[in-house]
Amino acid sequence: MPKLEDLARRVEHLLVRHAELQRTQQLLQQQVQDLSAERDALRNRLSTARARLDTLISRVPAGTLGDAGAAMGSGAGADQSPRGGDE
């Protein structure tokens, strides 16, 4: 009966491994949730900062910025992110 005992050991080993993988999966899912929440918070902060900068730029008298205003994005499409709309 060594074959039956070997099979029983292998099944037990697989059950233990399965439990380990389930726990790892749970931890990874929690990490994804945490990172997604952090990403969303950072996107919110970025959006707020952009809005504040736009407000400050709009308060600068016309002509004060000169060429720097064009370089800062006062032209068309200034609201677009270089990565193609992460917001």
N, C-alpha and C positions, 0 to 999 in steps of 0.2 A: 503493500500500500504506500510506498514512498511517493508515487505519483499523486495520489490524493492529498497527501500532506504538503507536497510542493505546490499543488494548485491552491490549497487553502492559504498557504503563506503568501503566494502571489496575489490572491484576491484581497487578503488583509492589507498587503502593501499598497495595492491600487486604491483601496478605500481610504487609507491614510493620505495618500498622495492627492486623491480627489478632494478631501477636506482641506488640505493645504492650499490647493489651487482655488477653491471656493473663497477661502479667506483672503488670498492674494487678490482675487478679483474684486472682492468687497472693498479692500483698501485702495485699489486703483480707481474704482468708481468714486469713492469719496474724494480722492485726490483730484479727479477730473472735475467734480462738482466744486471743490474749493477753488481750483484754478479758474474755472468758468466765472465764479462769483468775483474773483479778484480782477479778471479781465473786464468784466462788466463795470466794476467800480472804476477801473482806470479809464475806460472809455468815457464814462460819465464825467470824470475829472477833466479829461482832455476836451470834451465838448464844452464844459463850463469855462475852461481856460480860453478856448477859442472865442467863445461869446464875449468874454471880458476883454480880450485883445481887440476884437472887432469894435466893441464899444469905445475903447480907448483910441483906436485909430480913427474912428469916425469923429472924435472930438478934436483931433488935430486940425488946425486951420488949413484950408486948401493951399497948396503950393509950399507948405512948410517942409513936407517930406521930400519934395523934389524927385530925383531919380530913385531914391530909396523907397518911396511909396510904391512905385511900379515893381520894384524888386521884391517888396514885401507881399505882393499879391493883391494890390488894389484894382487890378484889371479883371477881365472876365475869367471865370472859373477859379477864383481865389478860394472858394470854399471846398474845393475838391482835394481829397487827401492823395498823396503820392502813391499810396498802396491801393487805390481804386475802391474807396468806399467801405472802409472797415467799420463804419458806425452803424 
